[in-house]
Amino acid sequence: MTETILVPIDDSDRSTEALEFAFDSRPNATFIALHIYEPTYGEGFAWREREEDREDEDEVEALFAHAKEIADEHGVSIETTTSNGKPSDEIIEYAEQNPIDAIVMGSHGRKGASRVLLGSVAETVTRRSPVPVTVVR
């Protein structure tokens, strides 16, 4: 049975390193790249999403195209998907609701709270994930 690996991605170097690590360490797996549109941290300490807070769709398409190029270089295929919300919650929810065998992710994101808090997303996912998590540093 083929293993399914979830790789959350953004445009950080760590994200690219996580993709390459996943491809190299599990070349026979099925890969899913998940990009999360992260809402801004608004007034009253509540998460909110406004249309202008979403990244440009062209940037996400370029991100997915880059992931597919890396997959091609490693001789594997990759599926892509997006989600909206708090990154750690969305990653965990995706792993709970889909047949995911493992998560491979970078230790730091590229912006926002995940960047300021030095890997808080990776830490939260590692603690709460229903499947094994590999964090690439």
Rosetta constraint file for C-alpha pairs under 8 A:
AtomPair CA 2 CA 28 HARMONIC 6.99 0.50
AtomPair CA 2 CA 29 HARMONIC 5.61 0.50
AtomPair CA 2 CA 30 HARMONIC 6.73 0.50
AtomPair CA 3 CA 28 HARMONIC 7.73 0.50
AtomPair CA 3 CA 29 HARMONIC 4.92 0.50
AtomPair CA 3 CA 30 HARMONIC 6.13 0.50
AtomPair CA 3 CA 100 HARMONIC 7.65 0.50
AtomPair CA 3 CA 101 HARMONIC 5.92 0.50
AtomPair CA 4 CA 29 HARMONIC 5.66 0.50
AtomPair CA 4 CA 30 HARMONIC 4.63 0.50
AtomPair CA 4 CA 31 HARMONIC 5.84 0.50
AtomPair CA 4 CA 32 HARMONIC 7.48 0.50
AtomPair CA 4 CA 99 HARMONIC 7.09 0.50
AtomPair CA 4 CA 100 HARMONIC 5.18 0.50
AtomPair CA 4 CA 101 HARMONIC 5.31 0.50
AtomPair CA 4 CA 102 HARMONIC 6.86 0.50
AtomPair CA 5 CA 22 HARMONIC 7.76 0.50
AtomPair CA 5 CA 29 HARMONIC 6.69 0.50
AtomPair CA 5 CA 30 HARMONIC 6.12 0.50
AtomPair CA 5 CA 31 HARMONIC 4.92 0.50
AtomPair CA 5 CA 32 HARMONIC 6.22 0.50
AtomPair CA 5 CA 100 HARMONIC 6.04 0.50
AtomPair CA 5 CA 101 HARMONIC 5.97 0.50
AtomPair CA 5 CA 102 HARMONIC 5.08 0.50
AtomPair CA 5 CA 103 HARMONIC 5.64 0.50
AtomPair CA 5 CA 104 HARMONIC 7.03 0.50
AtomPair CA 6 CA 31 HARMONIC 6.05 0.50
AtomPair CA 6 CA 32 HARMONIC 4.91 0.50
AtomPair CA 6 CA 33 HARMONIC 6.11 0.50
AtomPair CA 6 CA 34 HARMONIC 7.05 0.50
AtomPair CA 6 CA 95 HARMONIC 7.60 0.50
AtomPair CA 6 CA 100 HARMONIC 6.56 0.50
AtomPair CA 6 CA 101 HARMONIC 7.97 0.50
AtomPair CA 6 CA 102 HARMONIC 6.35 0.50
AtomPair CA 6 CA 103 HARMONIC 4.74 0.50
AtomPair CA 6 CA 104 HARMONIC 6.35 0.50
AtomPair CA 7 CA 18 HARMONIC 7.24 0.50
AtomPair CA 7 CA 19 HARMONIC 6.57 0.50
AtomPair CA 7 CA 22 HARMONIC 7.86 0.50
AtomPair CA 7 CA 31 HARMONIC 7.18 0.50
AtomPair CA 7 CA 32 HARMONIC 6.03 0.50
AtomPair CA 7 CA 33 HARMONIC 4.86 0.50
AtomPair CA 7 CA 34 HARMONIC 6.14 0.50
AtomPair CA 7 CA 103 HARMONIC 5.89 0.50
AtomPair CA 7 CA 104 HARMONIC 5.14 0.50
AtomPair CA 7 CA 105 HARMONIC 5.63 0.50
AtomPair CA 8 CA 15 HARMONIC 7.38 0.50
AtomPair CA 8 CA 33 HARMONIC 5.59 0.50
AtomPair CA 8 CA 34 HARMONIC 4.52 0.50
AtomPair CA 8 CA 35 HARMONIC 5.84 0.50
AtomPair CA 8 CA 36 HARMONIC 7.78 0.50
AtomPair CA 8 CA 91 HARMONIC 7.16 0.50
AtomPair CA 8 CA 103 HARMONIC 7.95 0.50
AtomPair CA 8 CA 104 HARMONIC 7.45 0.50
AtomPair CA 8 CA 105 HARMONIC 5.90 0.50
AtomPair CA 9 CA 15 HARMONIC 5.25 0.50
AtomPair CA 9 CA 16 HARMONIC 7.52 0.50
AtomPair CA 9 CA 33 HARMONIC 6.24 0.50
AtomPair CA 9 CA 34 HARMONIC 5.87 0.50
AtomPair CA 9 CA 35 HARMONIC 5.25 0.50
AtomPair CA 9 CA 36 HARMONIC 7.89 0.50
AtomPair CA 9 CA 105 HARMONIC 7.53 0.50
AtomPair CA 10 CA 15 HARMONIC 6.06 0.50
AtomPair CA 10 CA 35 HARMONIC 6.22 0.50
AtomPair CA 10 CA 36 HARMONIC 7.94 0.50
AtomPair CA 10 CA 63 HARMONIC 7.17 0.50
AtomPair CA 10 CA 109 HARMONIC 7.01 0.50
AtomPair CA 10 CA 110 HARMONIC 6.95 0.50
AtomPair CA 11 CA 15 HARMONIC 6.67 0.50
AtomPair CA 11 CA 16 HARMONIC 7.48 0.50
AtomPair CA 11 CA 63 HARMONIC 6.53 0.50
AtomPair CA 11 CA 110 HARMONIC 6.77 0.50
AtomPair CA 12 CA 16 HARMONIC 6.66 0.50
AtomPair CA 12 CA 109 HARMONIC 6.29 0.50
AtomPair CA 12 CA 110 HARMONIC 5.15 0.50
AtomPair CA 13 CA 17 HARMONIC 6.19 0.50
AtomPair CA 14 CA 18 HARMONIC 6.06 0.50
AtomPair CA 14 CA 105 HARMONIC 7.83 0.50
AtomPair CA 14 CA 106 HARMONIC 4.61 0.50
AtomPair CA 14 CA 107 HARMONIC 6.54 0.50
AtomPair CA 14 CA 108 HARMONIC 6.52 0.50
AtomPair CA 14 CA 109 HARMONIC 7.37 0.50
AtomPair CA 14 CA 136 HARMONIC 6.93 0.50
AtomPair CA 14 CA 137 HARMONIC 6.73 0.50
AtomPair CA 15 CA 19 HARMONIC 6.35 0.50
AtomPair CA 15 CA 105 HARMONIC 6.47 0.50
AtomPair CA 15 CA 106 HARMONIC 4.92 0.50
AtomPair CA 15 CA 109 HARMONIC 7.48 0.50
AtomPair CA 16 CA 20 HARMONIC 6.30 0.50
AtomPair CA 16 CA 67 HARMONIC 7.71 0.50
AtomPair CA 16 CA 106 HARMONIC 7.94 0.50
AtomPair CA 17 CA 21 HARMONIC 6.01 0.50
AtomPair CA 17 CA 106 HARMONIC 7.04 0.50
AtomPair CA 17 CA 136 HARMONIC 6.96 0.50
AtomPair CA 18 CA 22 HARMONIC 6.07 0.50
AtomPair CA 18 CA 104 HARMONIC 6.11 0.50
AtomPair CA 18 CA 105 HARMONIC 5.26 0.50
AtomPair CA 18 CA 106 HARMONIC 5.29 0.50
AtomPair CA 18 CA 135 HARMONIC 7.60 0.50
AtomPair CA 18 CA 136 HARMONIC 5.52 0.50
AtomPair CA 19 CA 23 HARMONIC 6.20 0.50
AtomPair CA 19 CA 67 HARMONIC 7.54 0.50
AtomPair CA 19 CA 70 HARMONIC 7.83 0.50
AtomPair CA 19 CA 104 HARMONIC 7.57 0.50
AtomPair CA 19 CA 105 HARMONIC 7.69 0.50
AtomPair CA 20 CA 24 HARMONIC 6.04 0.50
AtomPair CA 20 CA 70 HARMONIC 7.22 0.50
AtomPair CA 20 CA 71 HARMONIC 7.99 0.50
AtomPair CA 20 CA 74 HARMONIC 7.97 0.50
AtomPair CA 21 CA 25 HARMONIC 5.89 0.50
AtomPair CA 21 CA 136 HARMONIC 7.62 0.50
AtomPair CA 22 CA 26 HARMONIC 5.80 0.50
AtomPair CA 22 CA 27 HARMONIC 7.62 0.50
AtomPair CA 22 CA 104 HARMONIC 6.38 0.50
AtomPair CA 23 CA 27 HARMONIC 5.15 0.50
AtomPair CA 23 CA 71 HARMONIC 7.14 0.50
AtomPair CA 23 CA 74 HARMONIC 6.49 0.50
AtomPair CA 23 CA 76 HARMONIC 7.11 0.50
AtomPair CA 24 CA 74 HARMONIC 7.31 0.50
AtomPair CA 27 CA 74 HARMONIC 7.88 0.50
AtomPair CA 27 CA 75 HARMONIC 7.94 0.50
AtomPair CA 27 CA 76 HARMONIC 6.66 0.50
AtomPair CA 28 CA 76 HARMONIC 7.67 0.50
AtomPair CA 30 CA 77 HARMONIC 7.20 0.50
AtomPair CA 30 CA 78 HARMONIC 6.87 0.50
AtomPair CA 31 CA 77 HARMONIC 6.89 0.50
AtomPair CA 31 CA 78 HARMONIC 4.85 0.50
AtomPair CA 31 CA 79 HARMONIC 6.23 0.50
AtomPair CA 32 CA 78 HARMONIC 5.61 0.50
AtomPair CA 32 CA 79 HARMONIC 4.70 0.50
AtomPair CA 32 CA 80 HARMONIC 5.62 0.50
AtomPair CA 32 CA 81 HARMONIC 7.36 0.50
AtomPair CA 33 CA 64 HARMONIC 7.85 0.50
AtomPair CA 33 CA 67 HARMONIC 7.77 0.50
AtomPair CA 33 CA 78 HARMONIC 6.85 0.50
AtomPair CA 33 CA 79 HARMONIC 6.13 0.50
AtomPair CA 33 CA 80 HARMONIC 4.75 0.50
AtomPair CA 33 CA 81 HARMONIC 6.33 0.50
AtomPair CA 34 CA 80 HARMONIC 6.03 0.50
AtomPair CA 34 CA 81 HARMONIC 5.08 0.50
AtomPair CA 34 CA 82 HARMONIC 5.48 0.50
AtomPair CA 34 CA 83 HARMONIC 7.33 0.50
AtomPair CA 34 CA 91 HARMONIC 7.87 0.50
AtomPair CA 35 CA 60 HARMONIC 7.79 0.50
AtomPair CA 35 CA 80 HARMONIC 7.88 0.50
AtomPair CA 35 CA 81 HARMONIC 6.44 0.50
AtomPair CA 35 CA 82 HARMONIC 4.77 0.50
AtomPair CA 35 CA 83 HARMONIC 6.45 0.50
AtomPair CA 36 CA 82 HARMONIC 5.54 0.50
AtomPair CA 36 CA 83 HARMONIC 4.76 0.50
AtomPair CA 36 CA 84 HARMONIC 5.45 0.50
AtomPair CA 36 CA 85 HARMONIC 6.79 0.50
AtomPair CA 36 CA 86 HARMONIC 7.89 0.50
AtomPair CA 36 CA 87 HARMONIC 6.11 0.50
AtomPair CA 36 CA 90 HARMONIC 7.36 0.50
AtomPair CA 37 CA 54 HARMONIC 6.06 0.50
AtomPair CA 37 CA 55 HARMONIC 6.91 0.50
AtomPair CA 37 CA 82 HARMONIC 7.28 0.50
AtomPair CA 37 CA 83 HARMONIC 6.14 0.50
AtomPair CA 37 CA 84 HARMONIC 4.72 0.50
AtomPair CA 37 CA 85 HARMONIC 6.31 0.50
AtomPair CA 37 CA 87 HARMONIC 7.97 0.50
AtomPair CA 38 CA 49 HARMONIC 7.83 0.50
AtomPair CA 38 CA 54 HARMONIC 7.30 0.50
AtomPair CA 38 CA 84 HARMONIC 6.17 0.50
AtomPair CA 38 CA 85 HARMONIC 5.27 0.50
AtomPair CA 38 CA 86 HARMONIC 5.82 0.50
AtomPair CA 38 CA 87 HARMONIC 6.47 0.50
AtomPair CA 39 CA 47 HARMONIC 6.29 0.50
AtomPair CA 39 CA 48 HARMONIC 5.47 0.50
AtomPair CA 39 CA 49 HARMONIC 4.54 0.50
AtomPair CA 39 CA 50 HARMONIC 7.30 0.50
AtomPair CA 39 CA 53 HARMONIC 6.42 0.50
AtomPair CA 39 CA 54 HARMONIC 7.20 0.50
AtomPair CA 39 CA 84 HARMONIC 7.41 0.50
AtomPair CA 39 CA 85 HARMONIC 5.95 0.50
AtomPair CA 39 CA 86 HARMONIC 6.96 0.50
AtomPair CA 40 CA 47 HARMONIC 6.22 0.50
AtomPair CA 40 CA 48 HARMONIC 5.83 0.50
AtomPair CA 40 CA 49 HARMONIC 6.26 0.50
AtomPair CA 40 CA 53 HARMONIC 6.67 0.50
AtomPair CA 41 CA 45 HARMONIC 6.56 0.50
AtomPair CA 41 CA 46 HARMONIC 6.30 0.50
AtomPair CA 41 CA 47 HARMONIC 5.03 0.50
AtomPair CA 41 CA 48 HARMONIC 6.52 0.50
AtomPair CA 42 CA 46 HARMONIC 5.61 0.50
AtomPair CA 42 CA 47 HARMONIC 5.87 0.50
AtomPair CA 42 CA 48 HARMONIC 6.14 0.50
AtomPair CA 47 CA 86 HARMONIC 7.75 0.50
AtomPair CA 49 CA 53 HARMONIC 6.47 0.50
AtomPair CA 49 CA 54 HARMONIC 7.64 0.50
AtomPair CA 49 CA 85 HARMONIC 7.99 0.50
AtomPair CA 50 CA 54 HARMONIC 7.04 0.50
AtomPair CA 55 CA 59 HARMONIC 6.94 0.50
AtomPair CA 55 CA 60 HARMONIC 7.29 0.50
AtomPair CA 56 CA 60 HARMONIC 6.77 0.50
AtomPair CA 57 CA 61 HARMONIC 6.21 0.50
AtomPair CA 58 CA 62 HARMONIC 6.10 0.50
AtomPair CA 59 CA 63 HARMONIC 6.13 0.50
AtomPair CA 60 CA 64 HARMONIC 6.19 0.50
AtomPair CA 61 CA 65 HARMONIC 6.06 0.50
AtomPair CA 62 CA 66 HARMONIC 6.11 0.50
AtomPair CA 63 CA 67 HARMONIC 6.32 0.50
AtomPair CA 64 CA 68 HARMONIC 6.17 0.50
AtomPair CA 64 CA 80 HARMONIC 6.74 0.50
AtomPair CA 65 CA 69 HARMONIC 6.21 0.50
AtomPair CA 66 CA 70 HARMONIC 6.33 0.50
AtomPair CA 67 CA 71 HARMONIC 6.18 0.50
AtomPair CA 67 CA 78 HARMONIC 7.83 0.50
AtomPair CA 68 CA 72 HARMONIC 6.07 0.50
AtomPair CA 68 CA 77 HARMONIC 7.23 0.50
AtomPair CA 68 CA 78 HARMONIC 6.41 0.50
AtomPair CA 69 CA 73 HARMONIC 6.24 0.50
AtomPair CA 70 CA 74 HARMONIC 6.40 0.50
AtomPair CA 71 CA 75 HARMONIC 6.10 0.50
AtomPair CA 71 CA 76 HARMONIC 5.11 0.50
AtomPair CA 71 CA 77 HARMONIC 5.73 0.50
AtomPair CA 71 CA 78 HARMONIC 6.53 0.50
AtomPair CA 72 CA 76 HARMONIC 5.86 0.50
AtomPair CA 72 CA 77 HARMONIC 6.75 0.50
AtomPair CA 83 CA 90 HARMONIC 6.81 0.50
AtomPair CA 84 CA 90 HARMONIC 7.30 0.50
AtomPair CA 85 CA 89 HARMONIC 7.38 0.50
AtomPair CA 85 CA 90 HARMONIC 6.24 0.50
AtomPair CA 86 CA 90 HARMONIC 6.10 0.50
AtomPair CA 87 CA 91 HARMONIC 6.10 0.50
AtomPair CA 87 CA 121 HARMONIC 6.68 0.50
AtomPair CA 88 CA 92 HARMONIC 6.24 0.50
AtomPair CA 88 CA 121 HARMONIC 5.12 0.50
AtomPair CA 88 CA 122 HARMONIC 7.37 0.50
AtomPair CA 88 CA 124 HARMONIC 6.22 0.50
AtomPair CA 88 CA 125 HARMONIC 5.60 0.50
AtomPair CA 89 CA 93 HARMONIC 5.96 0.50
AtomPair CA 89 CA 125 HARMONIC 7.84 0.50
AtomPair CA 90 CA 94 HARMONIC 6.00 0.50
AtomPair CA 91 CA 95 HARMONIC 6.30 0.50
AtomPair CA 91 CA 125 HARMONIC 7.18 0.50
AtomPair CA 92 CA 96 HARMONIC 6.16 0.50
AtomPair CA 92 CA 125 HARMONIC 6.36 0.50
AtomPair CA 92 CA 128 HARMONIC 7.09 0.50
AtomPair CA 92 CA 129 HARMONIC 5.60 0.50
AtomPair CA 92 CA 130 HARMONIC 7.44 0.50
AtomPair CA 93 CA 97 HARMONIC 6.07 0.50
AtomPair CA 94 CA 98 HARMONIC 5.96 0.50
AtomPair CA 95 CA 99 HARMONIC 7.04 0.50
AtomPair CA 95 CA 100 HARMONIC 5.46 0.50
AtomPair CA 95 CA 129 HARMONIC 7.43 0.50
AtomPair CA 95 CA 130 HARMONIC 7.03 0.50
AtomPair CA 95 CA 131 HARMONIC 7.35 0.50
AtomPair CA 96 CA 100 HARMONIC 7.69 0.50
AtomPair CA 96 CA 130 HARMONIC 6.54 0.50
AtomPair CA 100 CA 131 HARMONIC 7.36 0.50
AtomPair CA 101 CA 131 HARMONIC 6.02 0.50
AtomPair CA 101 CA 132 HARMONIC 7.32 0.50
AtomPair CA 102 CA 131 HARMONIC 5.29 0.50
AtomPair CA 102 CA 132 HARMONIC 5.00 0.50
AtomPair CA 102 CA 133 HARMONIC 5.85 0.50
AtomPair CA 102 CA 134 HARMONIC 7.81 0.50
AtomPair CA 103 CA 131 HARMONIC 7.06 0.50
AtomPair CA 103 CA 132 HARMONIC 6.37 0.50
AtomPair CA 103 CA 133 HARMONIC 4.71 0.50
AtomPair CA 103 CA 134 HARMONIC 6.23 0.50
AtomPair CA 104 CA 133 HARMONIC 5.81 0.50
AtomPair CA 104 CA 134 HARMONIC 4.74 0.50
AtomPair CA 104 CA 135 HARMONIC 5.98 0.50
AtomPair CA 104 CA 136 HARMONIC 7.28 0.50
AtomPair CA 105 CA 122 HARMONIC 7.20 0.50
AtomPair CA 105 CA 133 HARMONIC 7.61 0.50
AtomPair CA 105 CA 134 HARMONIC 6.41 0.50
AtomPair CA 105 CA 135 HARMONIC 5.13 0.50
AtomPair CA 105 CA 136 HARMONIC 6.04 0.50
AtomPair CA 106 CA 122 HARMONIC 7.28 0.50
AtomPair CA 106 CA 135 HARMONIC 5.54 0.50
AtomPair CA 106 CA 136 HARMONIC 4.77 0.50
AtomPair CA 106 CA 137 HARMONIC 6.26 0.50
AtomPair CA 107 CA 119 HARMONIC 5.51 0.50
AtomPair CA 107 CA 122 HARMONIC 5.73 0.50
AtomPair CA 107 CA 135 HARMONIC 5.60 0.50
AtomPair CA 107 CA 136 HARMONIC 5.66 0.50
AtomPair CA 107 CA 137 HARMONIC 5.31 0.50
AtomPair CA 108 CA 114 HARMONIC 6.75 0.50
AtomPair CA 108 CA 115 HARMONIC 6.12 0.50
AtomPair CA 108 CA 118 HARMONIC 6.37 0.50
AtomPair CA 108 CA 119 HARMONIC 4.62 0.50
AtomPair CA 108 CA 120 HARMONIC 7.88 0.50
AtomPair CA 108 CA 121 HARMONIC 7.60 0.50
AtomPair CA 108 CA 122 HARMONIC 7.03 0.50
AtomPair CA 109 CA 114 HARMONIC 5.75 0.50
AtomPair CA 109 CA 115 HARMONIC 5.48 0.50
AtomPair CA 109 CA 119 HARMONIC 7.04 0.50
AtomPair CA 109 CA 121 HARMONIC 7.88 0.50
AtomPair CA 110 CA 114 HARMONIC 7.61 0.50
AtomPair CA 110 CA 115 HARMONIC 5.96 0.50
AtomPair CA 111 CA 115 HARMONIC 4.97 0.50
AtomPair CA 111 CA 116 HARMONIC 7.54 0.50
AtomPair CA 112 CA 116 HARMONIC 6.46 0.50
AtomPair CA 113 CA 117 HARMONIC 5.82 0.50
AtomPair CA 113 CA 120 HARMONIC 7.91 0.50
AtomPair CA 114 CA 118 HARMONIC 6.35 0.50
AtomPair CA 114 CA 119 HARMONIC 5.71 0.50
AtomPair CA 114 CA 120 HARMONIC 5.51 0.50
AtomPair CA 114 CA 121 HARMONIC 5.72 0.50
AtomPair CA 115 CA 119 HARMONIC 6.45 0.50
AtomPair CA 115 CA 120 HARMONIC 7.93 0.50
AtomPair CA 119 CA 123 HARMONIC 6.17 0.50
AtomPair CA 120 CA 124 HARMONIC 6.03 0.50
AtomPair CA 121 CA 125 HARMONIC 6.10 0.50
AtomPair CA 122 CA 126 HARMONIC 6.00 0.50
AtomPair CA 122 CA 135 HARMONIC 6.99 0.50
AtomPair CA 123 CA 127 HARMONIC 6.28 0.50
AtomPair CA 124 CA 128 HARMONIC 6.09 0.50
AtomPair CA 125 CA 129 HARMONIC 5.32 0.50
AtomPair CA 125 CA 133 HARMONIC 7.67 0.50
AtomPair CA 126 CA 132 HARMONIC 7.79 0.50
AtomPair CA 126 CA 133 HARMONIC 5.81 0.50
AtomPair CA 129 CA 133 HARMONIC 7.26 0.50
